[in-house]
Amino acid sequence: MPFVIGNETFEKLGSIGTAANLMVYLTSVFHMTNIKAAVALNVFNGTTNLATVAGAFVSDLYLGRYATVAIGCIATLIGMIILTMTAAMPTLHPPPCAGGGEGQCVSATRGQFTVLGLAFAFIVAEQRELVVGFAIPALLMLISCALFFAGAGLYVRVRPEGSPFAGVARVSVAAIRKRWVAAPADGTGEFLFRTRHASDVVSRLPYTDQFKFLDKAAVVLSNSEVGGDGLPKNPWRLCSLQQVEETKCILRILPVWVTCIVYYIPFAQTNTYIVLQATQSDRRLGGRGFEVPPGSFTVFPMLALTVWIPFYDRLVVPWARRLTGREEGITLLQRMGVGMVLSVVAMLISAMAEKRRRELAVLHAAASGGSLSHNRVSPQSAFWLVPQLAALGLSEAFNQVSQTEFYYKQIPENMRSVAGSLLFSGLALSSYLSGLLVAGVERATRGYGDGDDGWLAEDLNRGRLDSFYLLIAAIGTANFFAFLACAKWYRYKQGAAADDDHEHVADGIA
C-alpha cells in the first residue's frame, strides 16, 4: 500500500504541476490566442479523463490492473519528457516575438505542433522558468513510476474478470426480447427469477418498483429457460432479479451524474481564464520584486480542500449529527447540493473580482497617459483571486468527495470499477462542454474592435470576462434546481434483503 500511495501522490503532483503551466506555455511560447489555448486545454483535459475510462475497460477485459497502471505510468512519464523538450529545445517551439510586440509573432510549424500533440497524447514566466516548470513535474512522475515498480513483488495481481457493463447489457437485451410479456403486478418482485451471486461479498439487493420494464428480463416463461444448476441457460434471455436491480442502480444514478457534469464547468476555468486573470494582475508578493507565477494560483483550491476536510470531520459532522440524528450528519446528496451552491457563489465572486480588476486597469491606463494595449497589467493584486479559488476548493470538498463516496456506496460491490468510470467520464464531458461554451460565447459576443472585443477578448481589459462568469453562475443555478429534482426522485440503495426464505436456488424461481 505505501508504494501505491507514493505512486499516486507523486503522479498527482506531477500532473497538477504540468496543468498549471500549460495555459501560459501555449499563449506565451506557442503564441496561441487565449480562445484557442482555452479550447485546446479543455479538449486535452477531457481526453485525459476519458482515457481513464477506456483504461478501466481494458483493465477489466484484457490486461488487469497492474499492467494497466504500469503502462499508464510509463506513458505519462514519456509525455512529460517530450513536453519538457519542447520548452528546452528552440527547434521544437516558435521563436520569441520580435521586439515583444503584438502582431510580430511567428506561429508554430506543423512539426512543432505535432511534437506538442505527441506530448499531450502520452500524458493523455521566462523560457527558463517554463523549462523548470515542466522538468520538475517530469521528475516527480519518474519518482512515481519508481515507487510503483518498487512494490511489484508485493502486489496481488487479479486476473481480468470482464466488464461490469456486460450484466447491464444482458438485462437490457432480455427485457427488450420479452417486451410483450406482462411484468408481475404484485409490486414485490416475488415471482421473478432469483439466484445467488457467484461472489459471497456481493449483497443481495431487494426489489424496487422503479424501471418496471426491466423486470421483464427476470420473468421465467418456461422451466426450460433454467438449467439443472439453477442458472439461466441463455443469460441474454433470462436474468436474475439481482442483475435487474444492479442495472436499476446504474440508471438511478445517471440523472445525478448528468447534473454533476454541468457542476464541473467552473473548475475547468481554473487552468485557463483564472490563470489569464492572474497574468494581468499585480502578482508581486508584498509589493516587492518577486512575482508569483500565474499557474501557482491553482494551488489555493487544494489548500482550501486540505484545510476544510479535517475541520468538517471534527467539528461540523458532530454538530450536524446532533441536529439531524444521522450518523453522517447530512446525506451524501445534501452535501453534493451544498457543493453546487458554493460553485455558483465562486463564480459570482469571480465576476465581481474581474470587474474590479478591469476597472482598475482602465483607471491606471488613463492616469498614466498610456493605453490598455501597452499597459495590460492591472494594479489590483492577483491575491484577490484567492476567495473565488477557496470557494471552489470548499465546493470540491462538499461535492466531489461526496460524489465519489456516493458512487461507491450506491453501486453494487461487483461493479465498483463503474464508480471510477462515472466520476472521470463526468470530468471529461465537463471539459468538452466547457470548451464548447468558450467557443460559443466567443462567437456570439465577438466584437469589431474600437473597444468592443467581445466577452472573451485577447486582452482581458478590453473584454467582459465577468459576464462570462455570470453566465456560468446562471447555468450552475439552473443545474442546481435540476439536481434538486433528481435528488428528490432518487432512492438510496438498500442493504441485503433480510428474508432469504423466499429464495429457492434449486429451481431458480421464487
N, C-alpha and C positions, 0 to 999 in steps of 0.2 A: 504493500500500500504506500509506503513512503516514496518509492520510486515513481509510482503513478501520480501522486500528489505533486512531486517535484517536477515531473514532466509537464503536467497541466499548468502549474504555476509559471514556469519559465516560458512555456508556449504562449500563454495569455500576455505576459509582459512583452514578449517579442511582437506579437500581433498588434497589441494596442499601441506600442511604440511606433510601429510602422504606419498604422492607420492614421495616427495623429499628424504625421509629416506629409502624407500623400497630397493633401489639398494644396499646401504651399509649394510642394515639389512640382506638381502638374502646372500650376499657374506661373511660377517664377522661373522654372528651369525649362519646362517643355512649352512654355508660352501659350498654354491653352486658356481660353476665356473662362470666366467663372462658371458660366452656364454649362459649357462642355465638360469642365472638370467635375462639377457637381453631379451631372448626369452620369458621367463615367464612373465616379466613385460609388454612386448608388447602384449602378449595374454590377460593379465589382463586388460590393458588399452583399448584394442579393445573390450573386452567383456563388460566392464562397459559402454562404449559409445554406444554399440549396444543395451544394456539393456534399454537405454532411448528411443530407437525407439520402442521396444516392449512395454514399459510403455505407450508410446503415443497411440498405438493401443488399449491397454487395457483400457486406459482412455476414448478414443473416443467411444468404443463399449460397455463397461460394467460399470466401476467404477466411471467415472467422474474425474475431475481434482483434487478436494480437497482430495478425498480418495486416489488417486494415489500418490500425493505428501506426504500425511501423512504416508503411508506405506513406501515410499522411505526414508523419514527422519528416521523412526524407524529402518529400515533395515540397513541403513548406520551407525547409532549410535551403533547398536549391533555388526556390523563388526569391527568397530574401537575399541570397548571394548575388543573383542576377540583378536584382533591383539596386543593390549597393554598387555593383559595377556600372550601371547606367549613370549613377551620380558621380562616380570616381573617374571614369574614363571619358575624356572630352569627345571622343568619336561616337559615343553612344547617346549623346544628348545635343540639342542645338546650341550654337554659340550664344553668349550673352547679348542682350540687346545693345545696339550701337548707341553709345552715349547715354544709355539708360532711358531714352525717350520712348514714348509710345509710337507705334506705327513703324518702328525700325527694328523689329524683332524677326528673326528667321525662324520659320516653323520647323518642326521636327521632320526628318525624312521618313519615308515609308519603312526603311530598315530600322531606324531608331524606335519608331512606334511598334514595330514587330518585336524587337527585343523587350520593350516595356511590357507589351502584351504577354510575351512569354513569361516574364517575371510574375505578372498577375495570374497567369494560368497556373503556375506552380504554387503560388501562395493560395491559389483558389482559396530664411536665415541666409547665410552666405553659403556658397557652394561647399566649402569645407564643413560647415555645420551640418548640411544635409547629408554629406557622406557619413559623418559620425552618427547622425540621427538614424541612418539605415544600418550602419555597421553594428551598432550596439544591439538592436533587436535581432540581427542575424546571429550574433554571438550568443545571445540568450536562447535562441532557438537551437543552436548547436549544443548548449548545455542541456536543454530539454530532451533532445534526442539521446544524448549520452546517458542521462538518468534513466530514460525509458529502457534502453538496451542493457543497462547495467543490472536491471532486475529481471532479465529474460528467463533466468533459470528458476525464478520463484513463482512465475505466473501459472495459473491453472488455465490451460487452453481448451476452450469449449468448441466443439465442432459446430459448423453451421447447421441450424435446425429448420431453415426455411422461413419465408416471410410471414409475419403475423397477419398480413393482409389477405393471405390465402383463405382463412376462415371467413372473412368478411365477403370475399368474392363468392365463396360457396353458398353462403346464406342468401346472397342477392340472386344468384342464378337459380337456386332451388325455389325461392319464393316466386320468381318470375315464371318458372316452369309450372308451378301449382297455382297460378293466379286465378284460375277458375274454381279452385277449391274454397269452400266456405270455412273460414277460421272458426275455431270453437268460440262460442259466445258466452261462456261461463265467466270470463274475466279473471280466471285464476291460473290459466295455463295448465290445468290439471290433466288434460287429455293430450298433451304434447309429448313428443318423444324426448326421453331423458336418458342420459348415460353419464358415467363419471368421467372426469377429465383424466388424461393419461398421467398427469403430474399431481402428486398429493399436495403440493404447495399452492395450487390454484383453488380458491374457494368457490363453492357453487353459488351462482347468482340467483336470487329469487325472481319470479316472474314480474314483469312490469307491463302495464297496458298501453304504453306508447308504441307507435310504429307497428300497429297490429298487422299490417300487411306482411311483415316479416315472419309472423307466427306461422304462416302457411308453410314455411320451409321445414317446420318441425311436425307437420301433420303426417301421420302414417296412413297411407291409403290401403296398404295390404301388408300382411306379415312377411311377404316375400321381399320387402324392402330392407328387412333387418336380418343380418346373418346370425349364425349359430352362436357367435361370440358376443351377441348383443350390440354390435356396431353396425352402422349402415353399410349395405353392400356398395352403394354408389353415393359418396359424400356430396356429389353435385346435385342429387335429387332429394336427399333427406339429411337434415342437420339436427343436432341435438338442441334442446332448449338453452343449454349453456352457450352454444355458439351463437344462437339468435340474440341472447341477452348481451353477449360481448359485442356484437355488431351494433346493438342499440346504444351501448355505452359510447361507442365512437360517434354515432350520429347525434347523440345528445350534446356531445362536446363541441361539435362543429360550429354551431351558431356563436358560441362564446369565443371560439378560436378566430372566427372571421372578425369579430369586433376587436380582438387583440391585434390583428394585422394593422388596422387603422390607428390603434393606440400607439404603435411604434413609430409613426411618421415624425413626431417631434425629435425623437432620438436620432433619426437619420440626419438631422441638421447639425449635430454636434461636431461632426468631422468635416462639414462643408461650410455653411454660411456663418456658423458661430466662430469658426477659425478665421474666416474673412473679416468678421467684425473685430476680432482681436487684432488682426493685421492693421486695420485702420483706426486703432485706438492707441492711447498712450500706454505702452507696455513697460515703461520704466519702473523698476522696483524702488519704492520710496522716493520717487522723483529724481533718481540719480542715473548714471550712465548705463547700468546693466538693464538689458531688456529681456523680459521673459519671452521665450519662443511662443508663437501663437498656438502651435499644436499642443503645448503643455497645459493649456486651459481645459482640455478634455479630461484632465485628472480629477477635477472637482466633483463631477457626479460620483465617481468611485469613492472619493473621500467621504462624501455625504452618506453614501450607502454603507461604508465601513463603520462610520461613527453611529449611525442610526440603528442598525440591526441589534447590537447588544443593548442599547438603551431601550429599544422596543421590547425585547425579550425580558429584560429585568424589571422594567417599570410599567410599560403600557399594557402588556399582556396580563399581569396580575390585577391591575386596576379594571381592565375590561372583563376579566373572568368574574370578578365580584359583581360587576354591573349586569352582565348577561347570563351568568351561570354556566357558560360554556367553557370547556377545558382550554380551548384555543383562543378564548376571548371573543373574537368575531369570526365569522365563517370565511372561507377562502374567497368566495365570490364577493363578499363585502370588502375584503382587503384589496381585491383587484379593482373594485369600483373606486375606492379611495385613491389608488394609484392613477386611475384615469382622470379623476378630478385634479390631482396635482399636476399632471401633464398639461392640462388646459391652463392652470394657473401659471405654469412655467412659460407657456407661450405668451400669455398676457404680460408677464414681467419682461419677456424678451422684446415685445413690441414697444413697451414704454422705454426700456433702456436704449433700444436702437433709435427711437425717435429723438431722444435727448442727445444721443451721440451725434446724430446727423445735424441737429440744430446747432450744437456747439462747434461742429466743423464749419458750418456756414458762417457763423458769427466770427470764428477765428480767422477765416479766409478774408472776410470783409474788413476786420480790424487790422490785419497785416498788409492789406492792399494787394493781396495775391488773388489767385483763382483756385477754385476747387480742384482743377485738373493738376495743378502743380503743388497743392498742399492737401493731400488726401487724409493725412492722419489727424484725427480729432483730438482735442486736448482732454477729452474725457478719459479717465483711467479705464484700462481694459478690465480691471478687477470689479467693475460694475456688472460684468458678465457672470460673476460668481453666484449671485442669488438665483438666477434662472437655471444655472447648471446644478446648483444644490437642490433646487426644486425637482429637477429631472432625476437626480440621484435618489431623493426620497420617493419619488413616483416609482422608480425601478424597485426600490426596497419593498414597496407595498405590492406592486402588480407583478413584476417579472418573477420575483421569488415565490409569490403565492401561485402564480400561473404554473410554474414548474411543479410545485407541490400538488396543485390541482390535477394536472395531467397524470402524475404518477399515482395518485390516490384513486382517481376515478376510472382509470384504465385497468382492466384485469391484469393479474400478475404475469400471465404468459404473453402479454402484448406490451410490455414496458418499453421496448425499443420504439414503439409508436409515439410514446410521450415525448422523447427527444426529437423525433421527426416533426411532430406538431409544432414544437417550440421554434426550431430552426427554420422550418418552412414558413412559419409566420413572419419571422425576421426577414427572410429572403423576399417574400412577397411585399412586405412593407417597404423594403429598399427599392424594389421595382416601382411600387406605387409612388414613392417619394420622387423618383426620377421622372415619372410621367407628370407629376404635379408641378415640378420645377419647370419642365419643358413647356407644359400647357400654360402656366402663369406667364412665363417669359413671352410666349407667342401672343397671348391675349392682351398683355399690357405693354407690349413693345412700343416705345416712343419713337419720335422722329428727330431727336436732337433738340437743341436750343433749350436745354434744361429739362426736357421731357425724355428720359431714357428708359422709362418703364419701371416696374416694381423691382426687378432684379437686374439693375444696371451693372455694368462692369465696374464702375466706381460707385460704391455703396452710398456716397454722399449725394449722388445725383439720382438715386433710386428711392424706392419705398419698401425697403425690406420689412419695416414694421407692419405694413399692410399684409405682406405675405405671412407673417407670424400670426396676425389676427385671423387670417383665413384658415390657417391650421388650427387655431383655437376654436373657431366656429365648427370646423369639421369634427374636432375632438368632442365638442359639446353634443353635437348630433349623434356621434358614435356612442357617447356615454348613455344617452337615453335608449338607444338600441340595445346596449349592453344590459340596462335595467330590465328591459322586456325579456331578453334571453335568460337572465338570471332568475327572474320570477317564474319562468316556464320550466327551468331546469330542475331535475330531480337527482339528488345525490345518490350515488351507488350505495346500495345496502350491503350489509355483510352476508355471510353464507346463510343459506336457508336453514332454519333451525330444525325443521322436521324432515328427516331423511326416510321416514317410514313409507312415504309415498313413492320412493324411488325403487323401481324393480329393474335391475340391470340385466337379469337373465333374459327377460322377454323384451327389454328396451322400451316398454310402454308403461306410462303411468296414468 
